[in-house]
Structures are given as structure tokens and as C-alpha cells.
Amino acid sequence: MSNRPGSAQSRTAWDDGYGDGIRNDPDLGMDSEGYMAGQSRSAKSSSSQMVSSTTELKSKSSRSGGKGVLSFFTRGVRSLWATRQTEETKTNRELYVKTTLRELIIYIVFLVVLCVITFGMTSTTMYYYTKVMSDLFLDTANSENGGTFRTLTSVEDFWRYAKGPLVNGLYWETWYNNDTTPPGGLGYIYYENKLLGVPRLRQLKVHNDSCQVHEDFESFISECYDSYAESIEDTKSFGPYLTEPDDTSWKYFTEDQLHGSSHWGLLGVTYSGAGYYKDLNSTKAASVEIVNHLFDELWIRRGTRAVFVDFTVYNANINLFCVVRLLVEFPATGGAIPSWTFRTVKLIRYVTVGDYFILACEIIFCLFILYYMVEEALEIKKHKLSYFKSFWNILDILVIIISIVCVAFNVYRTLEVDAKLDELLADPTVYADFERLSYWETRFSNAIAIAVFMAWIKIFKYISFNKTMTQLSSTLGRCAKDLAGFFVMFLIIFLAFTQLGYLLFGTQVKDFSSFENSFFTLFRIILGDFDFHQLEQANRILGPIFFMLFVFFVFFVLINMFLAIINDTYSEVKSDMANTKNEFEIADYFKKGYMKMLDKLNFKRDKIVDIQKALQSADINQDKQLDFDEWRQDLKSRGYADGEIEAMFAKYDIDGDRVLDEEEQKRMQADLADQTAALNKEYEDLGGKTDRPGTGRRSSSRVSFNEGDSGDDSDDEDSGTKSSRTGRTSNGVSYEEFTVLSRRVDRMEHSIGSIVSKIDAVLVKLEAMEKAKLKRRETMGKILDSITESDGTSDEMKREQMEKLVREELERWDSETSVGANSGRGASPGGGSGHSGLRPRSRAESAQNGRLGKFAASLQNRLRGKPHDVHFVDIEMTGQRSS
């Protein structure tokens, strides 16, 4: 006992717990003295080896320290950006599952962050803000004829609107009880929306003689003003510009001077940001005076093609800007066409706590974009140009590009808004031009919307492992060629009807007034949105004919052809998917992980039960003092290795006397009780509370052996009982289980030996058959030679010789067959099984003998019936030999 190392020495090496360290073979029958002697010798030899190994480790660690850190960093980076395209997942199904799940989880987090950002950019308040402003400036009627901005049809209507609803809507200087608004309340629309700066009126003109008058009318028509084009803009000053040199209403300013922006009107014309402008005042009276002065001096003339009214309001309650542009187009035909734009945008992004939360999400979004940029770069580096053959990869690139552009605009917008607000606060009486910024803010929102749409579609990339999720892509991919051919045919017919409708009804029906309107109107007819009476009023004959032909060819024929292509392909895809399995079942993967975790808990629980039983039964002499020998003997019988036994004992042998006294045993029992309670809690969390110890790996191994050997049920029951009694080990089986397995292996070797002996007998018989076959070939050769060489004998003699040789050969074959069959039945070692094993061999011989017998009979008949046909027999015999 004195030669053994103390418990205190081994305690430090096993602080991590018991059961997870190095194990010896539990089936080696070592007694305590032999074990202690071996421990003493190993301690001495290990002490001498430790010094040299320590110096070696130090030198190696100093050399490989840098490489180890670099390789660790490389592995970490690779695992961080590992995808199905960068890793070899085709052969490793578990790696494929883990990589797919990791990609899916990361992408879901990215998508959640993106959705939080987009929902933080917009709200339902924007709609109501736009509706309030549009109702005020579009639907308020003037006091003269009740017209609104929507119903403008002439220059007179515009001036009525400008003098009435426009000015009244811009300046709210009295309360609803006609009390005057205090000075601090001026400049607010609806008392809530601050008017930034002052509104601006701007017009664009074309000069005289911008169009060509026919020679027949040159003497009658002296002025000609063409439709608007930037090349024919009138840039000359007009009106009382000489008497009012400081008034900008009568002088032309370029787009750069005004810092303006172009605008696309309803007439399909793009108007420049230049022109003649006049800024209104910050008070209602002064603004009314300006409008009246422009009206009196004929500011709008024959060459005027567009008048813009621009202003911006800000609502601090909801932190939103509304940039308003009212446009009245005056076409060359005369009259007026109104249009409008209300852009409600959030230009000041970060004010409240929620806004700063969105800022944090935007920072996370930028990190995700950097992450995916590195990921796509690694995939491009590996796959080169083949990377761009995948639709999902192209989608990834588009999302990244759009995201980078949006991040850049977000920075630009913040800086630009700050500069404009500083300029506006310095002089509140100037025009606040937020038109360009609001335009690009709208484009920014559109880009974000497209990015979110693509991001949602990209989810199919990560759930494509399930065959149900691939039905859409499989259907569209399989019928792509058919759809392409159908699209060409559909486009030809549809464009023909578009051109026909434009030419027939373009002068009378608004929906067909242009080729584009005609194109979209026909799509609306397909969806059931049409006005048949308009077509009938435009042309009572061709209108109904056009409508019926279009409905018949497009709706009843082409649309049904399209649906038939989709339905047939979808049916094929469904039938194919019914016969295929999923690449992997994600539910099975999680179930497998759950069972592994449950098995580990069962293993720990069994271990605790074994130690508790050992504490109860190991104290043989009942002196409440558990020494190491008693401890080792009990746990050794339960299948534990000496290293584990030493570790368990040393952990609680505080004084190192190789004996666990009553206090130390109580401490061990308390620790075991705490671990049992912790395991029970984990069982409840996993839902495995009903699983009992000993039902994990050991029971599963018994089931697998029962399936393999149905004749060993009793042994299995015994082994199962013994196994449950003797506990579990960390890296092996108990001695009793090892014994059962050894017996099964012996029986398996015996069964295989009998099978091998039967195979040897079959091989011997096949060799004999091969020799007999060679003999038969020699005999048939002799027969053939006797026929061809006996030239001097008569035909009668030849027939007799042939009959004699064939009869002898047939008798010899029959005798060999009967002897072979008897020997096969007698040589079978296992009775019935041996007979069944030789049955295919006797059938092969019978088939061969039958074929030879038929040939001999036919040979005899031919020799008897046709003595002169020896040459034919020779040919047939030669063919038989070759076969």
C-alpha cells in the first residue's frame, strides 16, 4: 500500500470529474497487489520520462506557437464563412446538414434586421399625412365656380385656384372663430405643419415660330408655339422687365442657377428645372398681392407650357416632411391638364429612442453586408465564372449591390439635410428646395423595397432541401422552353390587338389614347376590368367586333394554353417528387441530436446510480470506513477502469489516507444528490423525464443483437439483466456483455465455417463439370473426325459407326449424371441444406445433357433418313463445337 501514489497527487489530475478520463481495459483481471506493483513501476518510469518530454514540448511549442495561432485563426475564419459552395458537402451528409442550418439561421437573422429597418422607415402615419395635404390642395373648391385643382381645364381656372384655395391653404392666419393667430403660430398649415421657407411659382415657355405653319395659312397665322421641348425653350425676358428689373418673374433662369430638377409630366414630356419664377411671401396679404400682380401683367401667355407650384411642409409631431409639387400643363392644343406629386418622407432619421434602435440595426445590417461580401468573394474565388451560372448567386450579388447603394445614399441624405436646414434657418424667407432630395429619397425607398423582396425570395435557396419547397422552381424550370414559345406567340397576337385598338379608338377613348395606354388597357380587359360601352360609343360596328375577337383569342385560347402548360408540368413534377426522397429530413436531424443529448444524460445518470450503489454495498465489513480496496473491487465488478476508480476515490479522499470516512462519504452522497437533481431538471427541459437510467446505449445494443441472432434470446435477456446491474462504462462494455459478445462471435464463426465448406464443395463440383465438358468436346471431335476421314466406307457403314459412337457417348453421360447426383446427395454435410445447395448444379447438368441428347437424336435421324447429307452433319457438328 505504501508504494501507491497518494490520493492527493492524483486528485489534481482528475479535478474535471470522473468518468471522462483515460480508461484501462475493464476486462483485465488484475488483483490489487499486481495493480499496485504496476503503479509503482509506472510511477518510477514516468518520472524519468517526464523531464525529457517536458523539454521536448517546450521546444516544439516555441517553434510551432506562431503556426498554431495562424492555423487556428484560419480555421476560425473558414468556419465562419463556410457555405455549401465553399465546403465539400456532397460526400458528407452531416456536414451538409450543419452548413445548411447555419446558413439558414444566419440569413434569418439578417432578414429580421432588414425588415426591422424597413418597417422603421415607413408607417401608416405617412399615408394619412399625404391624404390630409392632398385633400386640402386638390379638393378644396374656389368660391367662384366651385372648381378644384383636379378639375382645372383652362388658364382662368388656374388663376381662380391660385387666388383662392392655394393661398388660403398655404396661410392659416386666423382660428376657426376668426381670432388672429399669434405671431408664433404663423406659417403653419392646419396649425400643425410648418411651412418651410416660402412657396415658389415657376413656368416654362416656348418661343414663337417654334413650329412650321403650312404655306396656305402663312398669311393668316403669324404666331406658332410648338409643344414643349427643352431645345425650343423661350429664354428671353418679357413683360414689364424693364420697369421691374429686380423682379424674377420676367427673367429666365437656367436649371443650374435655380438648383432645380427636371420633372416628367402627364403628356409624356420631361420639363427642365429652368424657367421664370416668383417666390411668394411669408404672409397671406403679400402673397395675394403677388398673385394679383402676375394675373394683371399676363404672366401666363400663349407660349407657356407648364406652371409649377412648389413648397415643403414639416410636421414635428411625427417628424415627417411633405414635399408638394402642383403642375398645370398647357398643351399646344389649348386647355390645362393638372397633375400633382406629394412625397411624404422622413429626412431627419434619428430623433427618438426608437430611431436610435433603428440606427443600431442599420449598423448590424452593414456588418451583415460585409460578411456576405466576403462570403461571395470566397465563392467566386473557388468557382470562378461558373459561380455566375446560378440564379441564387446572381440574386446575392444584386442584394449586396443594392444594399451598398442604399447605405451610401443614407450617409449622403443625412449630410445634405443638415446643410439645407442650416441654410433655411439662416434665412427663413427663401424658398426651401427639397424637391431633388425627396425624389432620391423616394428612389431610396423603392430600392430598399426591391432588396427586401429579393431577400424574401432568397429564402428558397436555403429551404430547397425539401422537395415540397422546390415545386415552384422545378415547375418553372421544366416548362421554361414551352413558356418561351408561348410568350412569342402571345406577344404577336397581343401587340396586334394593341395596335388595332390604338388606331381605332385612340382619338375618342382615353384608355386607348396612346400605344402604352392601349397596351395596359388590354391587360385590364384580361383581368375583367373594361368599359364595353366606351368602345361601342366610339365605333358601333368595330368596337364590339374588336372586343369579341380579343376575348376569344386571348382569354379563351391563349390564357387556357398557358394554364395547360403550367398544369401539365406541375403534374409531372408532382409525380416525380412522389418517387423521390428529400435530401435530408431536418426533423430527423433534430431528433437525432435530441436522442444524443438524452443518451448522454442517461449515461451520467447511470454513472451516478452505480456510485451510489457502490457506496451502499462496498463497505463489506460495515465499519463505515470505505477503503480503496473495497471501493475498487465493487466498481471493478461494475465495469469501471482503474483510472476512473482512482479519480473518483481521490476526489473525496481529502486527507489522502486511502480511506473514505463517514464524513467524506456524506460529502460524496450530497454531491451525487445535487448532480441527480441537476440531471432531473435537464430531463424536464428536454421532455425526457419518463426515460429511466440504463435504457440508452445498452438497451439499443441488445436490440441490434436480437435482430442479428434470433436464437439467442435467453442470452440476450441475461446479458441485459447483468448489464443493467453492473452499470455502464465511458468507453466500453462490462465484462458480462463482453462474454456474451464473445459467445456470439464464436457461433458466427461456426456458421460461417459451414457456409465456407459448402462453397468449397460447390467449387469442386464445378471443376469436375468443367473437366467433363472438355472430355465431351474431345469425343465430339473424334466423331466429327471419323465422319470426315472415312472416305472409303459406304454410307451404311458410316451410319452404323455413328450410331455406335453416339450410343456409347449417351450411355456414358447418363451414368456420369446418376453418379454425380448420388454423390451430391451423399456429400451434403448438412442434410437438407446440402441438397438444396447442389440442386442448381444437377439442373445445369440436366440442361446440358438434354441439349446434347437432342442433338444426338437429330443426328441419328438425319443419318438414317438422308445418308448422302454428311456434309450438313459436319457443318452442324462444327457449330456445336464452337458453341
VODRENSE-899530 format. One record per residue (C-alpha): residue in three letters; x, z, y. Coordinates in steps of 0.1 Angstrom, whole numbers, plus 5000, padded with zeros to 4 digits. Layout:
<recs>
AlaXZY ...
</recs>
This chain:
<recs>
Met500050005000 Ser502950075023 Asn504149715020 Arg500949575035 Pro500949505073 Gly498849745092 Ser495349675103 Ala496349695139 Gln498649395135 Ser496049165120 Arg493349285144 Thr494749095173 Ala494848775153 Trp491148795144 Asp489548905177 Asp487348595178 Gly485248725150 Tyr485148705113 Gly484248405092 Asp485748135113 Gly489448175105 Ile491748035077 Arg490348095042 Asn492148115009 Asp490647984977 Pro487948234967 Asp488148144930 Leu491748264926 Gly491648584905 Met494248784924 Asp494349164920 Ser495249394948 Glu498849454938 Gly499649094934 Tyr497949024967 Met499949304984 Ala503249184970 Gly502548834981 Gln501648965015 Ser504949145017 Arg506948845008 Ser505048615031 Ala505448855059 Lys509248865055 Ser509548485052 Ser507148415081 Ser509048645104 Ser512248445098 Gln510448115103 Met508548225134 Val511748235156 Ser512747885148 Ser509247745151 Thr508747915184 Thr511847755199 Glu510747415185 Leu507347455200 Lys508747535234 Ser511047235234 Lys508247005222 Ser505747145248 Ser508247095276 Arg508746725265 Ser505046645259 Gly503446855286 Gly503246565311 Lys501946325284 Gly499446575272 Val497946625306 Leu497846255312 Ser496246175279 Phe493646455284 Phe492746315318 Thr492545965303 Arg490246075276 Gly488046265301 Val487745965323 Arg486945735293 Ser484245975280 Leu482746005315 Trp482345625318 Ala481745555281 Thr478945305275 Arg477645095246 Gln479644795261 Thr482944985265 Glu482845165232 Glu482845025196 Thr479345145187 Lys478344865163 Thr480045035133 Asn479545395144 Arg475845465145 Glu476145825156 Leu478345725185 Tyr475845455194 Val473045725195 Lys475045965215 Thr476245705240 Thr472745565244 Leu471245915250 Arg474045995275 Glu473445675294 Leu469645725294 Ile469946085307 Ile472345995335 Tyr470245695345 Ile467045905346 Val468846155370 Phe469845855391 Leu466345715392 Val464846055401 Val467346085430 Leu466445735442 Cys462745805440 Val463146125460 Ile465045935487 Thr462445655489 Phe459445895490 Gly461246095517 Met461545775538 Thr457745705539 Ser454445885538 Thr450745835543 Thr451145955579 Met452745625587 Tyr449645435578 Tyr447345655599 Tyr449745625629 Thr449745245626 Lys445945245623 Val445445465654 Met447745245675 Ser446244915663 Asp442645035668 Leu443545125704 Phe445244805714 Leu443444555692 Asp439844665690 Thr439244815725 Ala436844585743 Asn437044495780 Ser434244575804 Glu433544215815 Asn432544035783 Gly433244285756 Gly436144085741 Thr439044245723 Phe442644135717 Arg441643995683 Thr439043765699 Leu441343615726 Thr440743235729 Ser441843145764 Val444143245793 Glu441243415811 Asp440643635780 Phe444343735782 Trp444143845818 Arg440944035812 Tyr442644215784 Ala445844285804 Lys443844435833 Gly441544645812 Pro442344765776 Leu446044715778 Val446644915810 Asn444045175800 Gly445645225766 Leu449145255780 Tyr448445515807 Trp446345825800 Glu446446005833 Thr443146195831 Trp441546415805 Tyr438246335789 Asn436446545816 Asn438246335843 Asp440646615852 Thr444046495862 Thr446746525836 Pro449646755848 Pro452946585856 Gly454446705823 Gly451746525804 Leu452146185819 Gly453445895798 Tyr451646005767 Ile449145785747 Tyr446345985731 Tyr448146285747 Glu450446295717 Asn452545975716 Lys455345955742 Leu455745605758 Leu459445535758 Gly460545365789 Val458145105804 Pro456344815787 Arg457544465792 Leu455744125797 Arg457743815787 Gln456843445785 Leu458343125772 Lys457742785788 Val458542425780 His459442185808 Asn457441885819 Asp458041545803 Ser459041725771 Cys456741475752 Gln456241105753 Val453040965768 His451740645754 Glu452240345778 Asp448440285780 Phe448040635796 Glu451140655817 Ser449340565849 Phe446640825843 Ile448641115828 Ser451741225847 Glu452441565830 Cys453141615793 Tyr454041955777 Asp455041945741 Ser454742225715 Tyr457342495717 Ala460942425707 Glu464042605719 Ser465642275729 Ile462842205754 Glu462542545770 Asp461942545807 Thr464942735823 Lys464042665860 Ser462842925884 Phe459242875895 Gly456543035917 Pro457543245947 Tyr461043305935 Leu462343215970 Thr460243475987 Glu460843735959 Pro464443685949 Asp464644025932 Asp461543975911 Thr462543885875 Ser459043735868 Trp460043395882 Lys463643365869 Tyr464843255835 Phe467043495814 Thr468843405782 Glu468543595750 Asp471943745754 Gln471043865789 Leu467944035777 His469444155744 Gly466344015728 Ser465443895694 Ser463543595680 His460043605666 Trp458143395641 Gly454643315653 Leu451443225636 Leu451942855645 Gly455042845623 Val457342835654 Thr460243065659 Tyr460343185695 Ser463643285711 Gly464343615728 Ala464843455762 Gly462343375790 Tyr460743515821 Tyr459943885820 Lys458444155841 Asp458644535834 Leu455644735842 Asn455845075859 Ser455545425846 Thr452245485864 Lys448945315859 Ala448345215895 Ala451645045899 Ser451244865866 Val447744735876 Glu449244615908 Ile451944425890 Val449444265866 Asn447244155895 His450144005914 Leu451143795883 Phe447543685880 Asp447343585916 Glu450543385915 Leu449643195883 Trp452443345862 Ile450943175831 Arg450842795836 Arg450442475816 Gly453942495802 Thr453542845789 Arg453642855751 Ala453943235744 Val453443565761 Phe454843885746 Val453844245754 Asp456444495740 Phe456644865742 Thr457645165720 Val455945505715 Tyr457345815697 Asn455346095682 Ala457446415680 Asn454746585658 Ile455546365629 Asn458946235640 Leu457845865639 Phe458445565662 Cys455845285666 Val457344965679 Val454444745692 Arg454644375699 Leu451444185710 Leu451843805711 Val449543545725 Glu450443185716 Phe449242895738 Pro449442585716 Ala449742235731 Thr446042185721 Gly444942445746 Gly443342785740 Ala445043105728 Ile445943245694 Pro446643625693 Ser448943795668 Trp450544145666 Thr453144355650 Phe453044735646 Arg456244875630 Thr456045245622 Val459545355614 Lys461445685610 Leu464545615631 Ile465645975635 Arg466246075599 Tyr467446435599 Val465346695617 Thr463646935593 Val464847115562 Gly463246855540 Asp465146585559 Tyr468446765551 Phe467446785515 Ile466946405516 Leu470446385531 Ala471846585501 Cys470046345478 Glu471546045497 Ile475046185492 Ile474346225454 Phe473045875455 Cys476245745470 Leu478245925442 Phe476045765416 Ile476745425432 Leu480445495430 Tyr480045595394 Tyr478245285384 Met480645065403 Val483545205382 Glu481345165351 Glu480544795358 Ala484244735367 Leu485344865333 Glu482744655315 Ile483844345334 Lys487444415326 Lys486644435289 His484144145286 Lys485443915313 Leu483043625321 Ser480843705290 Tyr479644015310 Phe477543795333 Lys475643645303 Ser473543955300 Phe470443985322 Trp470844365324 Asn474344335337 Ile473144095364 Leu470444355373 Asp473044625375 Ile475144415399 Leu472144345421 Val471144715423 Ile474644815433 Ile474944545460 Ile471544625475 Ser472444995474 Ile475744935492 Val474044725519 Cys471444995524 Val474045275527 Ala475945065553 Phe472745005573 Asn471845375572 Val475045455589 Tyr474645175614 Arg471045275622 Thr472045645629 Leu474745535653 Glu472545275671 Val469645505676 Asp471845775691 Ala473245515716 Lys469845385726 Leu468345735731 Asp471345835752 Glu470745515774 Leu467045585776 Leu467445945786 Ala469845845813 Asp467145625829 Pro463645665816 Thr462245385839 Val463845095819 Tyr462444905790 Ala463345065756 Asp464244785733 Phe463744905697 Glu462444565685 Arg465644455668 Leu466344795653 Ser462744835640 Tyr462944485625 Trp466044565605 Glu464644905596 Thr461744725580 Arg464144495561 Phe465944805550 Ser462744955536 Asn462044625518 Ala465544625503 Ile465044985491 Ala461644885476 Ile463244595457 Ala466144825445 Val463545085432 Phe461644805414 Met464744675397 Ala465845035389 Trp462545095371 Ile462744765352 Lys466244865341 Ile464845145320 Phe464144885294 Lys467844845290 Tyr468245195277 Ile465045225256 Ser465444885239 Phe466545065207 Asn462845105199 Lys461144785186 Thr457944865204 Met459744865237 Thr461244525232 Gln457944345226 Leu457744215262 Ser461244085264 Ser461143935229 Thr457843755236 Leu459043615269 Gly462443515254 Arg460943345224 Cys458343135244 Ala460743065273 Lys461142695263 Asp457342645258 Leu456642815291 Ala459242595309 Gly457542275296 Phe454142415305 Phe455342505340 Val456442155347 Met453042015336 Phe451142285356 Leu453242225387 Ile452541855387 Ile448741895384 Phe448742195409 Leu450742015436 Ala448441705432 Phe445441915439 Thr447242095468 Gln447941765485 Leu444441635479 Gly442841955494 Tyr445141945524 Leu444341585531 Leu440541615525 Phe439741945542 Gly442842025564 Thr441041925597 Gln437942135591 Val438742435568 Lys441242695579 Asp442342775543 Phe443442405540 Ser444842365575 Ser448442335562 Phe450142255530 Glu451142615525 Asn447642745531 Ser446242485507 Phe448742595480 Phe447842965482 Thr444142885486 Leu444142715452 Phe445843015437 Arg443043225451 Ile440442995435 Ile442143055401 Leu441543435406 Gly437943375417 Asp438343415455 Phe436943105470 Asp434242985495 Phe432442685480 His430142645509 Gln433042575533 Leu434242285510 Glu430642155507 Gln430242165545 Ala433541985551 Asn432641705527 Arg429341705509 Ile430541455482 Leu434241505477 Gly434041885482 Pro432041965451 Ile433941695431 Phe437241845441 Phe436142195432 Met434742105398 Leu437841895388 Phe440142175398 Val438242435380 Phe438042225348 Phe441742105346 Val443442425359 Phe441142705349 Phe439642585316 Val442642375303 Leu445942485318 Ile445242855320 Asn444042865284 Met447042675273 Phe449242935290 Leu447443215273 Ala447643045240 Ile451443015242 Ile451743385251 Asn449243495224 Asp450843285196 Thr454343405204 Tyr453243765207 Ser451643745173 Glu454843615158 Val456843885175 Lys454444155162 Ser454644025126 Asp458444005128 Met458644365142 Ala456344495114 Asn459044395089 Thr462044535108 Lys463144895114 Asn464245045146 Glu467945055153 Phe467645435152 Glu464845685154 Ile465645915183 Ala463246175169 Asp465246185136 Tyr468446235156 Phe467046535174 Lys465646665142 Lys469046635126 Gly470646835154 Tyr467947095152 Met468547135115 Lys472247165120 Met471647445145 Leu469247615122 Asp471747585094 Lys474447755115 Leu472048035123 Asn471248075086 Phe474948085078 Lys475548355104 Arg472548555091 Asp473648535055 Lys477148655065 Ile475648955083 Val473449035053 Asp476449015030 Ile478449255051 Gln475549495054 Lys475149495016 Ala478949545013 Leu478749855035 Gln475949995012 Ser477449914978 Ala481249904983 Asp481650284985 Ile481850334948 Asn482850704948 Gln480250784975 Asp482750974997 Lys481550795029 Gln485150675032 Leu485450295026 Asp488950195018 Phe490349845018 Asp490349804980 Glu486649884977 Trp485849665007 Arg487949374993 Gln486549404958 Asp482949384970 Leu483449094994 Lys485648914969 Ser482748914945 Arg480548764972 Gly482948464976 Tyr484848555007 Ala488548475011 Asp491248735016 Gly491948625052 Glu488348685062 Ile488249015043 Glu491349135061 Ala489949025095 Met486549195090 Phe488249515080 Ala490849515107 Lys488349465135 Tyr486749805128 Asp489749995114 Ile490750145148 Asp493250395136 Gly494850155111 Asp494750385081 Arg493250115059 Val490050325055 Leu486750305073 Asp485450645080 Glu481850725087 Glu482150665125 Glu483750325120 Gln481150225095 Lys478350325120 Arg480050115147 Met480149815123 Gln476449865114 Ala475549885151 Asp477449565158 Leu475749395129 Ala472349515141 Asp472949375176 Gln474049035161 Thr470949035139 Ala468749085169 Ala470548815188 Leu470048575159 Asn466348655157 Lys466048575193 Glu467748235188 Tyr465448175158 Glu462448235180 Asp463847995207 Leu464347725180 Gly461047785164 Gly462747875131 Lys461548235128 Thr460048175094 Asp463248045079 Arg465048315058 Pro468648355050 Gly470048175021 Thr467747875025 Gly470247655042 Arg473047465026 Arg472947644993 Ser469347554986 Ser469847204997 Ser472847164974 Arg470747294945 Val468047034952 Ser470546754952 Phe471946864918 Asn468446884904 Glu467846524913 Gly471046414896 Asp470646614864 Ser467146694852 Gly468346854820 Asp470047154837 Asp467147324853 Ser467947664838 Asp471547634850 Asp470347544885 Glu468047844886 Asp470748074875 Ser473247934900 Gly470647954928 Thr469948314920 Lys473648404917 Ser474348214949 Ser471748404968 Arg473148724955 Thr476748664961 Gly476448534997 Arg477948245015 Thr481348145025 Ser482647955055 Asn484347655039 Gly483447655002 Val481147784974 Ser481148104954 Tyr482748144921 Glu479448124901 Glu478547804919 Phe481947664911 Thr481447744874 Val478047574874 Leu479547264891 Ser482447264866 Arg479947254837 Arg478046974852 Val481246774858 Asp482146824821 Arg478746694810 Met479046404833 Glu482446314818 His480946334783 Ser478146104793 Ile480545864809 Gly482745864779 Ser479845754756 Ile479045474781 Val482645364781 Ser482745344743 Lys479645134742 Ile481144894768 Asp484244864747 Ala482144774716 Val480344504736 Leu483644364748 Val485044354712 Lys481844164701 Leu482143924730 Glu485743854720 Ala484643784684 Met481943544696 Glu484543364717 Lys486643314686 Ala483643194666 Lys482842944693 Leu486342804692 Lys486042764654 Arg482842574657 Arg484342344682 Glu487142264657 Thr484642204629 Met482641974651 Gly485841784659 Lys486541744622 Ile483041604617 Leu483541364645 Asp486941254632 Ser485541194597 Ile482940974611 Thr485240764633 Glu488140744607 Ser486240644575 Asp486140274582 Gly486440164546 Thr483540364532 Ser479940244531 Asp477140384552 Glu475740564522 Met478940754517 Lys479140834554 Arg475740984553 Glu476541194522 Gln479741324538 Met477941414570 Glu475141594552 Lys477641794532 Leu479741894562 Val476741984583 Arg475042184555 Glu478242384549 Glu478642454586 Leu475042574589 Glu475342804559 Arg478542954574 Trp476743014608 Asp473743174591 Ser476043404571 Glu478043504602 Thr474843574621 Ser473443804595 Val476743994590 Gly477144024628 Ala473644164632 Asn474144414604 Ser477544524618 Gly475944554652 Arg473244784639 Gly475744984619 Ala478345024646 Ser475945164672 Pro477245514678 Gly474045644693 Gly471345514671 Gly468645364693 Ser470745334723 Gly473445144704 His470844904690 Ser469444834724 Gly472944774738 Leu473744504712 Arg470444324714 Pro471444084742 Arg474443984721 Ser472343884690 Arg469943694712 Ala472843494726 Glu473943404691 Ser470443314680 Ala470143084710 Gln473442924703 Asn472642874666 Gly469242734674 Arg470842474696 Leu473442374670 Gly470742374643 Lys468542134662 Phe471541914669 Ala472441904631 Ala468841824621 Ser468641544646 Leu472041414633 Gln470741414597 Asn467641224607 Arg469540964626 Leu471940914597 Arg469140874572 Gly466940654594 Lys469540444612 Pro472740404591 His474040154615 Asp473840384646 Val477040564640 His478340484675 Phe475340664690 Val476140974670 Asp479740954681 Ile478640954717 Glu476241244713 Met478841444694 Thr481341384722 Gly478841504748 Gln478141824727 Arg481841894725 Ser482241864762 Ser479242094768 
</recs>
